[in-house]
Amino acid sequence: MKTVFRIGDFSEMNQISIQTLRYYDQIGLLKPYWVDKESHYRYYHINQSALVDAIQYLQDLDFSLQEIREILSSSDEDPHFHQLLEERRQSLIDKRSELDKKIRELEHFQSGTLLHQAKRSKTSLEVLYLPERPIVTFDIEQNIYDMNQEEYELSLRYLKQEVAHLVTDDIHFSRVGSLMAQEKFCQQDWQSQQFFFLTEKPCNFSDHKAASLPAAYYAVTYASSFEDELRQLPLFFEELKAADYAISGPYICEVIHEHPVLDKNERHMFIRMQIAVAVRS
């Protein structure tokens, strides 16, 4: 029975390229069983196939070639062997966590897109139950409703610089909003000096306030732009009054969806205007 094969045959048998086998030889990971001194042909023993299987298996687990060399040079009783396995396991857990987070963000983006499609033409008031939503708030000096588009963008740039100094990757500028005190809203005094960012989980920072938008029934309508929201605020107030809803919290402007167009150089927002209410008996 033939047990020693030229590199080409061994390559084909093990689904590994000749170039890769030569590289493994070069770095000392998998040496040929025998090299012909005259022709310099490399020959491999059939039993070396087990090493190829092990290398390919460990590569599928994201081990580097250096780590694979260390693992295959160690025994099961070597503490370093177990340390390498545990470090890779933890690395994969961290990657899974990061992937899960990106999937959740993509689902959030998708839901905003679908909500925009479903509600962009809706003008009537509706009442929705919304769960508790963790936020981080940022106070600013200027009234948001006195800003033009450029001033609004500059304020967000300053916030972006502040966020960059926070030890978090949980704040995304696609999840921005603003809060108006209940008293201001009820007086129809359209003033807000507080931005917020929705976060996945409650968090706190020394310079910023962690809070939450409470689980409640919210009276809701939608606006297609920052200017549209300002036009609709008095109408929103009058609809709440006509429906005899008892207001029980601050007015919330929440950006649900953003999709700026390349050649227009401007923000394209879809806003959910909302305020916590209780239906009077």
BELDAQUI-V90598 format. One line per field, one symbol per residue. ss: DSSP state (2 for helix, 1 for strand, 0 for the rest). psi: psi as a letter, one per 30 degrees, with the letter a starting at -180 (. if undefined). burial: b if it has 16 or more other C-alpha atoms within 10 Angstrom, else e. A space follows every 50 residues. Layout:
ss=???
psi=???
burial=???
This chain:
ss=00011122222220000222222222000000011000000111122222 22222222220000222222220000002222222222222222222222 22222222222222222220000001111100111111100002220022 22222222222222000000000001111102222200000001111100 00001001111110011111111002222222222222222200111111 1111111100000000001111111111100
psi=kkfkkleeeeeeeghkleeeeeeeeeggejklekkkfefgkkkkkeffee eeeeeeeeefggkleeeeeeeffllffkeeeeeeeeeeeeeeeeeeeeee eeeeeeeeeeeeeeeeeeffgkflklkkkklkjklklkklekkeffklee eeeeeeeeeeeeeffkilggkkffhlalkkkeeeefghjikkhjllkkle lklkleflkkaljlklkkkkllkfleeeeeefeeeeeeeeeefhkjkgal kkjkjekkikkegfhlkjkkkjklkklkkk.
burial=eeebbbbbebbeeeeeeeeebbeeeeeebbbbeeeeeeeeebbbbeebee ebeebbebeeeebeeebbbebeeeeeeeeebeeeeeebeeeeeeeeeeee eeeeeeebbeebbeebeeeeeeeebebeeeeeebbbbbeeeeebeeeeee ebeebeeebeeebeeeeeeebeebbbbbbbbbeebeeeebbbbbbbbbbe eeeeeeeeebbbbeebbbbbbbbbebeebeebbeebeeebeeeebebebb bbbbbbbbeeeeeeeeebbbbbbbbbbeeee
